[in-house]
Amino acid sequence: MNKSGPIIVIEDDTDDQEILVEIFRKLDFDNEVFYFYDGNDALEFLNKTEVQPFLILSDINMPKIDGFELRSKVFTNEQLQIKCIPYLFFTTGATKKAVTDAYALSVQGFFLKPTSMADFERTIRKIVEYWKECIAPSQYE
């Protein structure tokens, strides 16, 4: 896990993406934030970049490939697996099946998007701070 690497946000809703831009700007983490509107573009970036991302925040309901399919592609890709990039779902709705399916794909978190700006900011801060404190196997290479 590269704690100084960029945060990857995959969000097709422009309003939610604008909220996230504002929140990350306000929180002023050292990490650059890369935004993608769909899973294909994010996957192409992850496969081609030499940059090792710190964290992936992914919506579930997206065009082209949804969050589950994207997670599956990242999870089964050996080159991406060894990078130990935490993958979290950040979505507007949850069902027991969605949460179960997510954890079956070894996501490291499933979060509902808060409805208030203050709660949204607090959730993003907690997520990033938590992962900044975690130790991953890649830190021992």
Phi, psi and omega in degrees: 000128180260097186294343177260001180286173182287155172266129180260121178246123179245106187213118182271346180275116185296324178296314179295322179295320178296321177298315180296321176302313181296316181296312180296325177296316181294318182288335172055046173291157179290341184286136170288152179240126177252131182250137177229140180273342178212161184294327179298315180296319179296316180296318178299316178299312182299324181282334186259337187281148172274345180290137176259109181296157178274319191203145175241123173251116187237132168290167178260309183273101182222159178288165178068280173235138181277176183299325179293315179295319177298315179301317179300318180293321178290316184295327182265002179269112184301321180295323179282327179301316185288348177282346178053052180271115177301133182240119183235141173270138181223102192220170182272341182217155180217144171233164178302318180297316181298315180294317178298314179298321180298311181289334174295335176267013178059038170293153181262003177181151178225113185237141171271139178292123179294158182271336179259150180298320180297317179291323178299312180297316181298319179295313179298317179300313180299316181301307184294316180296320178301310183289335175293331181275337184291152175250136180239156179304328182295344179285349183254013180274000000 
